[in-house]
């Protein structure tokens, strides 16, 4: 296999690897993965980009007497990829990361990964720590692995299989050690994970451990109230004793630790200044299930072997795209209000359904015999739990105003239903398909939330003429 074909195959493999990492942190990152090549010829170098269809794949040549190794050693390649991509990244608001360069035949190649700059920025939580976020450390570790794979490929060996799950786990170990000020040799990640594995009188691990520096264990911290301190501190790695102490904890009371020992129990008090970055919390949820928190923000979560950052079941960009298809001139502010209501509805344990329609008022009137009509009221996230607690749909308009709750939708039998899905899902399909060709009622998005929090967005645009349903761009079977 020649180097061109090998690099194309390598790029496709890397796309899966990179997407695997990012999908477990934030699906909206939507990475671009490319192979940047500088091909050597008698006059100098010629730029090439894989995939070939990328808009920055311009005719870019330059004279140079440097051989391939000098081209790398003198960092010559950097000024050229800056010249090619800097304007593109600025205009598209992209943040790009590059692997180290390697040699393949008569070319220097490197891997370029670019993501949405604004999405990256919203992950920046920590300012004092070495790593600003779980996302950042994952990118760093991912590039390291790609550098190793590049060298292997450059030496003519087979493409190394990269495991995105292992990268995320390694990143989590580094990140939590950095957050808690621990040396990696301390293996704080596995100590915390081991505690989650222990039962106490048939009960799984529940409760929290507050981590702060040793200084604040003996001195006072304005946000830590010490309730009861142990005469003899307990090693954190003594998982059975720590697990026993966790039984004391509740929503208000936590264990107090410096990462090496547990010193007693405490309570968090007052308003925390999140610029301090001196209190982190591990919350135990179930057997082998726990999460790292900072200032009420989830930094990452562990469920058995899976390490990830919990995400909304429906992304804002996905919701905005579907709303834009139906309501062309709806402002971002209004879409944001509606999205906040949907995100709150996802928390409803038994599932629910919300219909967003310009005709919410008239539809509620039409269906009044099978609905609870309410006085027109703008819905906020604070009351979503209450209005979605009964069976039936909630009808709201694009202004986020509610007209009916507990609405039983009507509709003709449909070939687009799915017997593997529940009544709520199929009811939404029948309703949308029945009204989609009626001029007065066609602008409608049904947001179906299942008991496990899975979200389907159903509209006249997502009903496939072949009989399937698309959720976002992914066909459901």
N, C-alpha and C positions, 0 to 999 in steps of 0.2 A: 504494500500500500504506500503510495507516494505521500510526501509530507502534507500536501494540500488536502487530500482526502482524509488523512489522519487528523489534521487540525479541525476539519469540519465535523468529524465524528466526535472529537474531543469537546468542541464547543457545544454540541447538542447534549452531551453527557453533563457538562458543567451547568448548563441551564437547569437541568433537573435537580442537580445538587444545590445550586444557589436558591432555586425556588423552594426547595424543601426546607432550607434554613429560614428564609424570609416568611414563608407561609405559616410557620410556627410562632412568629413574632408579630407580624403585621402584614396581612394580605394586600393592603393598599400600597406597599412599597413597589410592587410590580417591576422587578429589576430588568434592565437590559443587559445581556451578556454577549460580549463580542470578543473576537480574536483580532488584535491589532498586529499587522505585519509590516515590516520594512524589508523589502526584497532587494538584495545587492545585485547590481549589474556593473558593466564596465565604466559607466559614467558616475555612478553614485548609488542612490537608493530610490526606490519607488514604493509609495504607501499603498497598502491594501487592507481592506476591512472585511471580515466575515461576521455576519452574513452580508452578502453582496448588495442586498436591497436597501441597506441602511442609508439614510439621506446624507450622512457625512462621508459617504464613500466617494470622495472627489478624486480628480486626477492631480495627485500631489507628488512631485518629483524634486529631488535636490541633489546637487553634486557633493560628493564627499570622497576623500581618499582613505577614510578610516576603514579598517577591516571590521568584521562582525564583532570581534571581541573588544576592540578599542571603542567601537560604536556604543557598546554597553558600558565598559569601564569608565568612559569619560562622560557618561550620562547624556550623550548626544540625542538619544531617542526622546528624552523628556521634553526638550524644547519643541520638537516636531509634533508630538501628540498634543502638547499644549496649543500649538498654532492651529491644529486641525479641530480640536474639540472645545476649546474655551468659549467661543461665541455660542456654539450649540448648547452647551451646558448652561450658560447664562440665560439665553432666551427661553429654554425649556425648563428652567429652574431645576436642573439636575445636579446631583452630587455624585462625583465619580471616584472610583477606587481602582488602582492598577496593581497587577501582580508584578513581581520581578521579571525582567526580560530573560528569555532563553533562546537558544539557537536551534533551528531546524533546517538542515541543508544550507541553502544560501539566503536564509532569512533570519531576522530577529523577530520573535513574536512575544507578545504579552497579553494577558487577559484584562479586559476592561469591564467593570461592573458599575452601572449607574442606576441611581434610584431618585425618587422624588425628594428634593431638598426640604420641602415643607413637612413632609411626612417624617423625615429623619429628625427634624428640629423638635417636633412634638414629643419625641422620645427622650430628649435631653432633660434629665431630672437632677443629676448630681453635678456639681461644679467643682468641688474640692477633691473628689476621688480621682484615681487614675483613669477610670472609665466612667463616662457620663451616663451610660445606659447599658442595659442588657443587649440592645441592638448593636451598639458600638463594639463591644467585646466580641460579639458573634462575627461581625465583619472582619475584625482583626484576625481572629482565629481561622476564619474561612480563607482569607488571603494567604495566610501561612501554609495552609494545606494545599492550596492551589499552586503556590511556589514550589512545593515539594513535588507535586504532580507534573508541573512544567519541566522540572529537571529530569524526572524519570522519562518523560516523553522525548526530551531533547537527547537523551542518551540512547534512544532507539528501543527502549523497553516498552512493554504493554502499558496502556492507560491504567493508572492506579484507580481502584474503586474507592471513591470517597463516600463516607457514611455521614449524612447530614445530622442524624440523631446523635452520633458521637461528638460531632463538632459542638452542637448545642449543649450537650452535657459538660464537655470540657470548658466551654465558655461560662457556664453556670458556676462551676467550681472556682474558676478564676475570679469571677465577679463577686461572689459572696465572700470570698477570702479578702478581696479588696474592700468591700463594704464594711466588714467587721474588723478590718485591720489585722488580719491573721496571715501568717506565713502559709504558703500552699502545703508545706510539710505537715501542718496541723490537721489537714484533711477535714476542715470544718463541715464541708458539704455532706460527706458520708456520715459524720457524727450526727448531724441533724436528721439525716435520712434514716439512720438506724433507730433513732428514738421513735420515729413514726411507725416503725414495724412492730413495736412492742405493745401487747395487750395488757390491760390491768383489770383483773376480775372480769374478764370477757369483754371489756370495753376497749374500743379503739382509741388512739391518741386524739385528744382534743385539747385546746388551750393554746396559749401564746408564751413565747419567750422574748423578753425585751433585752436587746443587746446594746450595750454602751461601753465606753472605755473604763478601764480599771479605776481611773481617777474619780469618776462619778459614782463608783460603787462605795467608796469611802467618804467622798465629799458629797455635797448636795448638787443635784441638777434641778433647775426650776420646774421641769416637767415630769420628774420622777418622785413619787411619794413612796418611801420604803415602808411597807406594812409590817413585815416580819423577816428578820435576818437570821440565818442559820449560824449556830456556833461553829459548826464545821462545814465549810463549803464542800460542794459535791462536784467532782469532775464531770464535765459535760459528756465525755465519752463513756461514762458509766450509765448506759442507756436505760437500765432497769430502774435505777434510783431516780433518774431525771423523769422517767415516765411516771413513776409513782407520785412525784411532786406535782406533776401536771394535773393530777386529780384535784388539787386545791384550786386550780385556776377556773375562772369563768370569764364572762365578757368584760368584766371590770378589773380582774386581778390576773397578773402574769408573773412568770418566773423572771428573775433578774440575773443576767449573765454578762461576762466580759468576753465570751467566746472560748474560755478555758474552763471556767468554773460556773456553777450556779450558786448564788449567794443568799437567795431568799425569794420573797414574793414582793411585788410592787404594784403600784397603780399609776397610770399616766394621767397627769393633770394639766390644766391650763392650756393656753394656745401655743402650739409649737412653732418656732421660727424655722422653717424648712431650709434656710440658708446655713444652719449649723451643721447639718449632716452628721449628727453624733448619736442618733437613736435609730436603730433598725429593729424590725419585728419579724419573727418567724411564727406563723400561725399554722397549727396542725388542724387538718380537716377530717382525716380518716386514715386508715392504714395505708402507709406509703403515699400519703397525700398531704402536701404542705405548700406554703407559699411565703416568699420573702416580700416584706412590705416596707415602704418608706413614706412617711407623712401621708398615710392613707392611699398611697399609690402602689399598685402591684408591680414588682420588679421582675419576678418570674414565678412560675408555679411548677410543682412536680407531682405527677400522678404515675406511680410505679416507675417504669423506665422512661416515661415521656417527660421531657422538660420543655416548657413553652411559656409564652406570655398570653394570658387569656385575652380574647378579642371579642368584640361585638359579633353576634351571629350574622349580622348584616352590616356591611361597611357603608360608610357615608357616600363614597363615590358610586357604589352600586345603586344605592337608594336614589341618589341625585340623578343618575343616568335614567332610571326608570321613570322618575317624576318628570324629567325633561322631555321624554318621549311624549308624554300625555299633556303636560301643561307647559307649553313652550315659553311663556313669558313670566313664569313664576320665579320670584327673586330667591337668591341664596338664603336670605334671612328667613323667609317663610319655609323653605325646604328644611333649613336647620331646626326650626321649631317643630315641624312634623317629625323629623328624624329623632329628636329628643324624646318625643312621645312614644315612637316605635321602640326605641332602646329600652325605655321603662317597661313597655308591654312585654318585651322578651323575658322579663324576670317573672312574669306570671306563671306559677308552677304548673297549672293545669292547661296552659296554652290559651290562645284567644285569637280573635280575628278583628282587624280594623279595615274598614272600607274608606278610602279617601276619594271623594267625588265632588265635582262642582255642583252636582245635583243632590247632595246629601239631604238638603231640606225637603225637596219634592219626593225623593225616594223614601224618606222616613214617613211622609204622608201616605204614599202609595202602599207601604207595608205596615201601616199603623195597627192593623188587626193582629199582627204578629211581632210587635215591637213595643218597647217602652219609650214613648216620645218624651223629650226633655226640653226645657226652655233653652234657647240658643245660648251657648256658653263656650268661651275659648278654653280649650283643654291645656293644662300644664302637666308636666311629669308627676307633680305631687298628688294628683288624684287618679292617675292612670290605673293604679292597682285596684282601686275601688270599682271603677266603672267597667273594668274587664273581668271582674270576679264572678260574673254570672254567664251562663251559656248564651250564645248568640253573638252577633257582630256589633261593633261600635261604628256608627256612621258619622264621619267628620268631613268638613269641606277643606279646601286648600288654604283657608284662613285659620285652620286648626280649631274651628268651631264645631261643637258636637250637637247633634239633633236627635239621635236615637241610640239606645243601648239595648242589649239583649235582643237584637234584631234577627229574626229567622229569615234568611234569604230565600228567594224563589228562583226558579230557572228550570228550563227543559232538560231532559236527559241528554247527556253528552258522550260522544265517543272519546273525548279527551280525558275522561276520568282515569283514575288509577286505583284498582281494587286493593293494592298493597298499602295505600294511604288511607287516612281516616276520613270521617264524615265531614269534618270542617274543611279539609283540603278540597274534597270533591264538590262540596257545596259552593265553594268559591269559584271553582271552574265553571259549574253550571250557571251561576249568576253572571259571571263576566262574559261567558260565551253567549248567553241569551240576550244581553243588552249591548254587546259590542257593535252591532250593526244598527242600533237605534240612535239616530242623530242626537236626541236629547239626553241620552244616558251613556254615551260611549266613553267619556273621559272618567275612568275609574281604575284605581289600583287597589287590589285586594292584598292585604298583608296578612298571611296566614302563619301563625306561630304555634308550633307543635309543643307537646308536653316536654320534650327534651330541649326546647329552645331553638330548634331548627326553624329557619324562616324561608318562606316562599313568597316571591313577589309575582302576582298574577295580574296581567292586563291583556288587552286585545293584542298587544305587540308580542307578548310572551307565549301566546297560544299558537303552537306550531300547526300548520295546515296538514302535517302528516300524522297528527294525533298525539304529539308529545307536549311536554311542558318545559319551558326553560326557566331556570332560576338564575338570574344574571345571564351569563352566556353558557351555562352548563346545563346540558339536557338531563332531565330527571327520567329515570326508567322505572 
